[in-house]
Amino acid sequence: MAKGKGFMAEFKKFIMRGNVLDLAVGVIIGAAFQAIVNSLVDDIIMPVISLLTKGVSFADWFIALDGNEYATAAAAAEAGAATITYGNFISAILNFLIMAFVIFLIVKSINKVNDKFSKKEEAAPTTKECPFCKSEISIEAVKCPHCTSDLPAEE
């Protein structure tokens, strides 16, 4: 019985880690964002592309594998024909590219803001070079531990 409690306690500890919760939140927000991108592609971009392709919808770009001609992919599916709907594939590629581009812009903006507000203080050097033997030595050294030369006083 104690082993089961230990397993559940270990699982609870794992699940409550910050990075696991962050990942879960990211997946949920990503799914919601995917719906927005799908709508952008399907409702705004694809109609414009359809105008450029003289009214042909990407959803109607398909190949019926039975050799017959069908007006739409839905008609082919209704007739029981296997189809390669490469128009849907093109839509999925566009969705991915738009999603990747938007995420890139978001990450770039966040990094820019972080760089602007993070104070980057350069650490004071802790070592210097011996002018005689060129070894790396402590900045506070007055005598080189390698060549035993007396170091000139720093101003």
SULPE-V301018 format. One record per residue. N is the residue number from 1. RES is the residue in three letters. BURIAL is # if it has 24 or more other C-alpha atoms within 12 Angstrom, else .. D_FIRST is the distance of its C-alpha to the first C-alpha in whole Angstrom. Layout:
n=N res=RES burial=BURIAL d_first=D_FIRST
n=N res=RES burial=BURIAL d_first=D_FIRST
This chain:
n=1 res=MET burial=. d_first=0
n=2 res=ALA burial=. d_first=4
n=3 res=LYS burial=. d_first=5
n=4 res=GLY burial=. d_first=5
n=5 res=LYS burial=. d_first=7
n=6 res=GLY burial=. d_first=9
n=7 res=PHE burial=. d_first=10
n=8 res=MET burial=. d_first=11
n=9 res=ALA burial=. d_first=12
n=10 res=GLU burial=. d_first=14
n=11 res=PHE burial=. d_first=16
n=12 res=LYS burial=. d_first=17
n=13 res=LYS burial=. d_first=18
n=14 res=PHE burial=. d_first=20
n=15 res=ILE burial=. d_first=21
n=16 res=MET burial=. d_first=23
n=17 res=ARG burial=. d_first=25
n=18 res=GLY burial=. d_first=28
n=19 res=ASN burial=. d_first=30
n=20 res=VAL burial=. d_first=27
n=21 res=LEU burial=. d_first=28
n=22 res=ASP burial=. d_first=32
n=23 res=LEU burial=. d_first=32
n=24 res=ALA burial=. d_first=30
n=25 res=VAL burial=. d_first=33
n=26 res=GLY burial=. d_first=36
n=27 res=VAL burial=. d_first=35
n=28 res=ILE burial=. d_first=35
n=29 res=ILE burial=. d_first=38
n=30 res=GLY burial=. d_first=39
n=31 res=ALA burial=. d_first=39
n=32 res=ALA burial=. d_first=41
n=33 res=PHE burial=. d_first=44
n=34 res=GLN burial=# d_first=44
n=35 res=ALA burial=. d_first=45
n=36 res=ILE burial=. d_first=48
n=37 res=VAL burial=# d_first=49
n=38 res=ASN burial=# d_first=49
n=39 res=SER burial=. d_first=51
n=40 res=LEU burial=. d_first=53
n=41 res=VAL burial=# d_first=54
n=42 res=ASP burial=# d_first=54
n=43 res=ASP burial=. d_first=56
n=44 res=ILE burial=. d_first=58
n=45 res=ILE burial=. d_first=59
n=46 res=MET burial=# d_first=59
n=47 res=PRO burial=. d_first=62
n=48 res=VAL burial=. d_first=64
n=49 res=ILE burial=. d_first=63
n=50 res=SER burial=. d_first=64
n=51 res=LEU burial=. d_first=67
n=52 res=LEU burial=. d_first=68
n=53 res=THR burial=. d_first=67
n=54 res=LYS burial=. d_first=70
n=55 res=GLY burial=. d_first=67
n=56 res=VAL burial=. d_first=65
n=57 res=SER burial=# d_first=61
n=58 res=PHE burial=# d_first=59
n=59 res=ALA burial=# d_first=57
n=60 res=ASP burial=# d_first=60
n=61 res=TRP burial=# d_first=60
n=62 res=PHE burial=# d_first=59
n=63 res=ILE burial=# d_first=60
n=64 res=ALA burial=# d_first=60
n=65 res=LEU burial=. d_first=59
n=66 res=ASP burial=. d_first=61
n=67 res=GLY burial=. d_first=64
n=68 res=ASN burial=. d_first=65
n=69 res=GLU burial=. d_first=66
n=70 res=TYR burial=. d_first=64
n=71 res=ALA burial=. d_first=65
n=72 res=THR burial=# d_first=61
n=73 res=ALA burial=# d_first=58
n=74 res=ALA burial=. d_first=57
n=75 res=ALA burial=. d_first=60
n=76 res=ALA burial=# d_first=59
n=77 res=ALA burial=. d_first=55
n=78 res=GLU burial=. d_first=57
n=79 res=ALA burial=. d_first=59
n=80 res=GLY burial=. d_first=56
n=81 res=ALA burial=. d_first=57
n=82 res=ALA burial=. d_first=55
n=83 res=THR burial=# d_first=55
n=84 res=ILE burial=. d_first=55
n=85 res=THR burial=# d_first=55
n=86 res=TYR burial=. d_first=55
n=87 res=GLY burial=# d_first=56
n=88 res=ASN burial=# d_first=53
n=89 res=PHE burial=. d_first=52
n=90 res=ILE burial=. d_first=54
n=91 res=SER burial=# d_first=53
n=92 res=ALA burial=. d_first=50
n=93 res=ILE burial=. d_first=51
n=94 res=LEU burial=# d_first=53
n=95 res=ASN burial=# d_first=50
n=96 res=PHE burial=. d_first=48
n=97 res=LEU burial=. d_first=51
n=98 res=ILE burial=# d_first=52
n=99 res=MET burial=# d_first=48
n=100 res=ALA burial=. d_first=48
n=101 res=PHE burial=. d_first=51
n=102 res=VAL burial=. d_first=50
n=103 res=ILE burial=. d_first=47
n=104 res=PHE burial=. d_first=49
n=105 res=LEU burial=. d_first=51
n=106 res=ILE burial=. d_first=48
n=107 res=VAL burial=. d_first=47
n=108 res=LYS burial=. d_first=51
n=109 res=SER burial=. d_first=51
n=110 res=ILE burial=. d_first=48
n=111 res=ASN burial=. d_first=49
n=112 res=LYS burial=. d_first=52
n=113 res=VAL burial=. d_first=51
n=114 res=ASN burial=. d_first=49
n=115 res=ASP burial=. d_first=52
n=116 res=LYS burial=. d_first=54
n=117 res=PHE burial=. d_first=52
n=118 res=SER burial=. d_first=50
n=119 res=LYS burial=. d_first=52
n=120 res=LYS burial=. d_first=53
n=121 res=GLU burial=. d_first=54
n=122 res=GLU burial=. d_first=55
n=123 res=ALA burial=. d_first=54
n=124 res=ALA burial=. d_first=57
n=125 res=PRO burial=. d_first=57
n=126 res=THR burial=. d_first=56
n=127 res=THR burial=. d_first=58
n=128 res=LYS burial=. d_first=62
n=129 res=GLU burial=# d_first=64
n=130 res=CYS burial=# d_first=66
n=131 res=PRO burial=. d_first=70
n=132 res=PHE burial=. d_first=71
n=133 res=CYS burial=. d_first=68
n=134 res=LYS burial=. d_first=66
n=135 res=SER burial=. d_first=63
n=136 res=GLU burial=. d_first=60
n=137 res=ILE burial=# d_first=60
n=138 res=SER burial=. d_first=59
n=139 res=ILE burial=. d_first=61
n=140 res=GLU burial=. d_first=61
n=141 res=ALA burial=. d_first=63
n=142 res=VAL burial=. d_first=66
n=143 res=LYS burial=. d_first=67
n=144 res=CYS burial=# d_first=65
n=145 res=PRO burial=. d_first=63
n=146 res=HIS burial=. d_first=64
n=147 res=CYS burial=. d_first=68
n=148 res=THR burial=. d_first=68
n=149 res=SER burial=. d_first=71
n=150 res=ASP burial=. d_first=71
n=151 res=LEU burial=# d_first=70
n=152 res=PRO burial=. d_first=72
n=153 res=ALA burial=. d_first=71
n=154 res=GLU burial=. d_first=70
n=155 res=GLU burial=. d_first=71
